[in-house]
Amino acid sequence: MNISHQTNAFPDTFAAHEVEQTYRKIALRLMPFLIICYIVSYLDRANISYAKLQFMSDLGFSEAAYGLGAGLFFVGYVLFEVPSNLWMQRIGARRTLLRIMILWGLISSAMMFVNTPTQFYVMRFLLGAAEAGFFPGVILYLTYWFPAARRGRVTGFFMMGAATAGIIGGPVSTWIMVHMAGLQGLHGWQWLFLLEGLPAVGLGVVAFYYLCDRPEDANWLSEREKSILRGDLAAEQTSAQHGSGHGLREALCNRKLYIGMLGYFCVLVSFNAIGFWAPTIIRDVGVSDLLQVGMLSSAVFLAGAVGTYVVGYSSDLRMERRWHLLACSGVIAACFVLLPLVAHDVTLAIVLLSLAAAASYGSFVVFWTIPQTFLTSSSKASGIALITSLGGIGAFVSPTLVGWMKASTGSIYAGLTILGLITLLGAVVVLIALPARK
């Protein structure tokens, strides 16, 4: 994994190759494990997109019920995200991930017992509440280890976890559903929830013993390597505005925070539309075999993984964020608008979905390099949590809107078109309202 590129100013006593080796060492230590955790996290929240292909008929759920249940995950997420991130500052990342991952793993496995829409809604809400704080917590955690000039690509690597979950989730989920159906009297989708929820429990325990809360606690870094990291992060904090120390109040008084919330809302509506509806879109264009649906979904998310790296690399190379976000949003909107025109052509539909996924995952990566440019060191934790919480309402709106429109009109495409245009509008607002800043 090579994340070397630009760095903040560092003392003359540190050679350039020392700095590069230090950050490469940090990345190799932290990123593979964090990516694995995110893969499991995203798989547990999005595996209902595959499970629905079976449980909709088994349980008699409507498309609107599925969309609402998919969205209610984010209501629990929004309500508990800010407290979780603030609490992480007090108890550290190790204890936070231990709590979050064990809870979400157990709840995800318990989804196998759902029988009614109400039970489905409650369990999705609880899953969101349990997982709240994981993503913003990791984003905050990365700011302890990487300066801004490196953070775009590092965030891109982390975000590859979501795309990787899609790549492996399709084939694995559909294989479980097809080949384990009927085993021990359980449906395939019940085995899916059980088997894909358990890894989170084990990873939570590993996180407690493997991670360090801060660089100062890392016995795998030498004092010289810690000095390099301290110098880069101190230079970054010196060049930024220092806050008053009242992080939450300071964040709430920052006008740019609300632009960030709106921008994140608009990024998420398309991001979650792909995550929760891609298997349904593929089935609707004429692919009836579950295993084939899984493989084609995997190809779509593979494009998403490529997008995270390419867009993140380009953004870091040019140290530019807003125009990258706008370009990605334009591609997403265009693909969503064009999808109805290829509704009966599997190849073209997969191409458009893949382009949309690459742009959506790329826009997600670029967005998360922007808040650090206007949040001070004291308001960073609360600011990131507020953006992910209130901006995350878009994650609720997205599957709920598409599910309601599909139930009402019989077509998924009107909802996708609306979401694509919302995404583009949000990028325009960010471009206008947030000044360029390197």
C-alpha positions in Angstrom: 0.0 0.0 0.0 1.6 3.2 -1.1 0.1 6.5 0.1 3.1 8.6 -0.4 2.7 11.9 -2.1 2.8 15.3 -0.6 3.4 16.1 3.1 3.1 19.2 5.3 6.3 21.0 6.0 8.7 18.9 8.2 11.9 19.8 10.0 15.2 19.7 8.0 16.5 17.0 10.4 14.1 14.6 8.8 14.9 13.3 5.4 12.1 13.0 2.9 12.5 9.2 2.7 12.2 9.0 6.5 8.9 10.8 6.4 7.6 8.6 3.6 8.7 5.4 5.4 7.0 6.5 8.6 3.6 7.1 7.0 3.9 3.9 5.0 4.6 2.1 8.2 1.5 3.7 9.9 -0.7 2.9 6.9 0.4 -0.7 6.8 -0.2 -1.1 10.5 -3.7 0.5 10.6 -5.4 0.5 7.3 -5.7 -3.2 6.5 -7.4 -3.9 9.8 -9.7 -0.8 9.6 -10.6 -1.7 6.0 -11.6 -5.2 7.1 -13.8 -3.7 9.9 -15.5 -1.4 7.4 -16.1 -4.3 5.0 -17.9 -6.2 7.7 -19.7 -3.0 8.8 -21.0 -2.2 5.3 -21.9 -5.8 4.6 -24.0 -6.1 7.7 -25.9 -2.9 6.9 -26.4 -3.6 3.2 -26.8 -7.4 3.0 -30.6 -6.9 3.1 -30.3 -5.8 -0.5 -29.6 -9.4 -1.3 -31.8 -11.0 1.5 -34.8 -9.0 0.1 -34.7 -11.1 -3.1 -35.9 -14.0 -0.9 -37.5 -12.7 2.2 -39.9 -10.3 0.3 -41.8 -13.4 -0.9 -41.2 -15.5 2.2 -42.6 -12.8 4.6 -44.9 -11.0 2.2 -43.2 -7.6 2.6 -43.9 -4.8 0.1 -41.2 -2.7 -1.7 -42.2 0.3 0.5 -41.7 -1.8 3.7 -38.3 -2.8 2.5 -37.3 0.8 1.7 -38.5 2.0 5.0 -36.7 -0.7 6.9 -33.5 0.0 5.0 -33.8 3.7 5.8 -34.6 3.2 9.5 -31.1 1.9 10.1 -30.0 5.5 9.6 -32.5 7.0 12.0 -30.8 5.0 14.8 -27.5 6.0 13.4 -28.3 9.7 13.4 -29.6 9.7 17.0 -26.6 8.0 18.5 -23.7 9.2 16.3 -22.8 12.4 18.0 -22.8 11.0 21.6 -20.7 8.0 20.3 -18.1 10.2 18.7 -17.8 12.5 21.7 -17.5 9.5 24.0 -14.7 8.1 21.8 -12.7 11.2 22.6 -12.9 10.3 26.3 -12.4 6.5 26.2 -10.4 6.1 23.0 -10.9 4.1 19.8 -10.1 0.7 21.2 -13.0 0.6 23.7 -15.3 2.4 21.3 -14.8 -0.2 18.5 -15.1 -3.1 21.1 -18.6 -1.8 22.1 -19.8 -0.9 18.6 -18.7 -4.0 16.8 -19.9 -6.6 19.3 -23.3 -5.0 19.5 -23.8 -4.6 15.8 -22.6 -8.1 15.1 -25.1 -9.7 17.6 -28.0 -7.5 16.3 -27.2 -8.3 12.7 -27.3 -12.0 13.3 -30.5 -11.6 15.2 -32.1 -10.3 12.0 -32.7 -14.0 11.1 -35.6 -14.1 13.6 -37.6 -11.2 11.9 -41.1 -12.3 10.8 -43.1 -9.0 10.5 -42.6 -5.6 9.1 -42.6 -4.1 12.6 -39.9 -6.5 13.8 -37.9 -5.6 10.7 -38.2 -1.9 11.4 -37.2 -2.3 15.1 -34.2 -4.5 14.3 -32.9 -2.1 11.6 -33.2 0.8 13.9 -31.3 -1.0 16.6 -28.6 -2.0 14.2 -28.1 1.6 13.2 -28.0 2.7 16.9 -25.4 0.0 17.6 -23.2 0.9 14.6 -23.5 4.7 15.2 -20.1 6.2 15.7 -18.1 3.6 13.7 -17.6 5.5 10.5 -17.2 9.1 12.0 -15.0 7.6 14.7 -12.6 6.1 12.2 -12.6 9.3 10.2 -11.6 11.2 13.4 -9.1 8.5 14.3 -7.3 8.9 10.9 -6.8 12.6 11.7 -4.7 11.5 14.7 -2.3 9.7 12.4 -2.2 11.4 9.0 -1.9 15.2 8.0 -4.4 16.6 5.5 -2.2 16.3 2.5 -2.2 12.5 2.9 -5.8 12.1 4.2 -7.6 12.0 0.8 -5.9 8.9 -0.3 -5.9 7.3 3.1 -9.7 7.9 3.3 -9.9 6.5 -0.1 -8.3 3.3 1.0 -10.6 3.1 4.0 -13.6 3.7 1.8 -12.6 0.8 -0.4 -14.0 -1.3 2.4 -17.5 -0.3 1.3 -16.8 -1.2 -2.3 -15.0 -4.4 -1.3 -18.0 -5.4 0.8 -20.0 -5.0 -2.4 -17.5 -7.0 -4.4 -17.4 -10.0 -2.1 -20.9 -9.5 -0.6 -22.8 -10.3 -3.8 -21.2 -13.7 -4.6 -21.0 -14.7 -0.9 -24.5 -13.6 0.0 -26.2 -15.2 -2.9 -24.1 -18.4 -2.5 -25.3 -18.6 1.1 -28.9 -18.0 0.1 -28.9 -20.6 -2.7 -26.8 -23.4 -1.2 -27.8 -23.2 2.5 -31.5 -22.7 2.0 -33.4 -25.4 4.0 -30.4 -26.4 6.1 -31.6 -27.0 9.7 -35.0 -25.8 8.6 -33.8 -22.2 8.0 -34.3 -20.1 4.9 -31.3 -19.0 2.9 -31.7 -15.4 4.0 -31.7 -16.5 7.7 -28.3 -18.1 7.2 -27.2 -15.0 5.5 -27.9 -12.8 8.5 -26.5 -15.3 11.0 -23.2 -16.0 9.2 -22.4 -12.4 8.1 -23.1 -10.9 11.6 -20.8 -13.0 13.6 -17.4 -11.8 12.3 -18.0 -8.3 13.7 -18.0 -9.7 17.2 -14.6 -11.2 16.8 -13.2 -8.1 15.2 -14.4 -6.0 18.0 -12.3 -8.0 20.5 -9.3 -7.9 18.1 -9.6 -4.1 17.8 -9.3 -3.7 21.6 -5.9 -5.4 21.6 -4.5 -4.4 18.2 -5.2 -0.7 17.9 -3.6 2.2 19.8 -5.7 5.2 20.8 -3.1 7.8 20.0 0.4 7.8 18.3 1.9 8.4 21.7 0.7 5.0 22.7 2.2 3.2 19.7 5.1 1.1 20.9 5.6 0.0 17.2 6.7 3.5 16.3 10.2 4.8 17.3 10.6 8.1 19.0 12.0 9.6 15.8 8.9 8.4 13.8 6.6 9.9 16.5 8.5 13.2 16.2 7.9 13.2 12.4 4.2 12.7 13.0 4.0 15.2 15.8 5.7 17.8 13.6 3.4 17.4 10.7 0.3 17.4 12.7 1.4 20.4 14.8 2.2 22.4 11.7 -1.3 21.6 10.3 -2.9 22.7 13.6 -0.8 25.9 13.7 -1.9 26.9 10.2 -5.6 26.3 11.1 -7.7 28.4 13.3 -7.6 27.2 16.9 -10.9 26.8 18.7 -12.1 28.0 22.0 -12.1 24.5 23.5 -15.9 24.2 23.6 -16.0 21.8 20.6 -19.7 21.2 20.2 -20.7 24.8 20.7 -17.9 26.0 18.4 -19.0 23.5 15.7 -22.6 24.7 15.9 -21.6 28.3 15.5 -19.7 27.5 12.3 -21.7 28.4 9.2 -19.7 26.1 7.0 -20.8 23.1 9.1 -24.3 23.4 7.8 -23.1 23.5 4.2 -21.1 20.3 5.1 -24.3 18.7 6.4 -26.2 19.6 3.2 -23.3 18.3 1.0 -23.2 15.1 2.9 -26.9 14.6 2.6 -26.7 14.9 -1.1 -23.7 12.6 -1.4 -25.4 9.9 0.6 -28.7 9.8 -1.3 -27.0 8.4 -4.4 -24.4 6.4 -2.5 -27.1 4.5 -0.6 -29.3 4.1 -3.6 -26.6 2.1 -5.3 -25.8 0.1 -2.1 -29.4 -0.9 -1.4 -31.0 -1.1 -4.8 -28.2 -2.4 -7.2 -29.3 -6.1 -6.9 -32.9 -5.1 -7.5 -32.0 -3.1 -10.6 -30.0 -6.0 -12.0 -32.8 -8.4 -11.4 -35.3 -6.0 -12.9 -33.4 -5.7 -16.2 -33.8 -9.4 -16.7 -31.3 -11.3 -14.6 -33.3 -13.9 -12.6 -30.6 -16.2 -11.4 -29.5 -15.2 -7.9 -25.9 -16.2 -8.3 -25.6 -14.2 -11.5 -27.2 -11.2 -9.7 -24.4 -11.6 -7.1 -21.6 -11.7 -9.7 -22.9 -8.7 -11.6 -23.4 -6.7 -8.4 -19.8 -7.6 -7.6 -18.7 -6.0 -10.9 -20.6 -2.8 -10.1 -18.9 -2.5 -6.7 -15.5 -3.3 -8.2 -15.9 -0.2 -10.3 -16.7 1.6 -7.0 -13.4 0.5 -5.6 -11.6 1.8 -8.6 -13.4 5.1 -8.2 -12.3 5.5 -4.6 -8.6 5.2 -5.6 -8.7 7.2 -8.8 -10.7 10.1 -7.6 -8.9 10.2 -4.2 -5.5 10.1 -6.0 -6.5 12.8 -8.4 -7.8 15.0 -5.6 -4.7 14.6 -3.5 -2.4 15.2 -6.6 -4.0 18.5 -7.3 -5.0 19.3 -3.7 -8.4 20.2 -5.0 -11.7 18.9 -3.6 -14.8 20.8 -4.7 -14.5 20.4 -8.5 -13.8 16.7 -8.1 -17.0 16.5 -6.0 -19.0 18.3 -8.7 -17.6 16.2 -11.5 -18.5 13.0 -9.7 -22.0 14.3 -9.0 -22.5 15.1 -12.6 -21.6 11.6 -13.6 -24.0 10.1 -11.1 -26.9 12.3 -12.2 -26.3 11.5 -15.8 -26.2 7.7 -15.2 -29.3 7.7 -13.1 -31.2 9.8 -15.7 -30.1 7.4 -18.5 -30.8 4.1 -16.7 -34.5 4.0 -17.8 -33.4 4.1 -21.4 -31.4 0.9 -21.1 -33.9 -0.9 -18.8 -33.9 -4.0 -21.0 -30.2 -4.1 -21.9 -28.2 -5.9 -19.2 -24.8 -4.8 -20.5 -25.6 -1.1 -20.8 -27.4 -1.1 -17.4 -24.3 -2.7 -15.8 -22.0 -0.1 -17.5 -24.2 2.8 -16.2 -24.4 1.3 -12.7 -20.6 0.8 -12.7 -19.9 4.4 -13.7 -22.4 5.7 -11.1 -20.8 3.5 -8.4 -17.2 4.7 -9.3 -18.4 8.3 -9.2 -20.4 7.9 -6.0 -17.6 6.2 -4.1 -15.2 8.7 -5.4 -17.4 11.6 -4.3 -17.7 10.1 -0.8 -13.9 10.0 -0.5 -13.4 13.6 -1.7 -16.2 14.9 0.6 -14.5 13.6 3.7 -11.4 15.6 3.0 -13.4 18.9 3.0 -14.7 19.2 6.7 -11.1 19.2 8.1 -10.5 22.4 6.2 -13.1 24.4 8.1 -13.2 22.5 11.5 -10.8 23.5 14.2 -8.9 20.9 16.2 -11.3 21.4 19.2 -14.4 21.1 17.1 -13.3 18.3 14.8 -14.9 15.4 16.7 -18.3 17.0 17.3 -18.3 18.6 13.8 -17.6 15.3 12.0 -20.3 13.6 14.1 -22.8 16.3 13.4 -22.2 16.1 9.7 -22.5 12.4 9.6 -25.6 12.4 11.8 -27.8 15.2 10.4 -26.3 14.9 6.9 -27.0 11.2 7.2 -30.7 11.9 7.0 -30.1 11.5 3.3 -29.2 7.9 4.0 -32.8 7.4 5.4 -34.4 9.4 2.6 -32.7 7.5 -0.2 -34.0 3.9 0.2 -37.3 5.1 1.6 -38.0 7.4 -1.3 -37.0 4.8 -3.9 -39.0 2.0 -2.2 -42.1 4.2 -1.9 -41.9 5.3 -5.6 -41.3 1.7 -6.7 -44.4 0.5 -4.7 -46.5 3.4 -6.1 -45.4 3.4 -9.8 -43.9 -0.1 -10.3 -40.6 1.5 -11.5 -37.4 2.2 -9.6 -36.1 4.8 -12.1 -38.1 7.9 -11.2 -36.8 7.7 -7.6 -33.2 7.3 -8.9 -33.5 10.3 -11.2 -34.6 12.5 -8.3 -31.7 11.3 -6.2 -29.2 11.9 -9.0 -30.4 15.5 -9.4 -30.3 16.1 -5.6 -26.7 14.9 -5.6 -25.7 17.3 -8.3 -27.5 20.2 -6.6 -25.5 19.5 -3.4 -22.2 19.6 -5.2 -23.1 22.9 -6.7 -23.9 24.4 -3.3 -20.6 23.1 -1.8 -18.7 24.6 -4.8 -20.3 28.0 -4.3 -20.6 28.2 -0.5 -17.2 26.7 0.6 -14.2 28.6 -0.7 -11.2 26.8 -2.2 -8.6 25.9 0.4 -5.6 23.7 0.2 
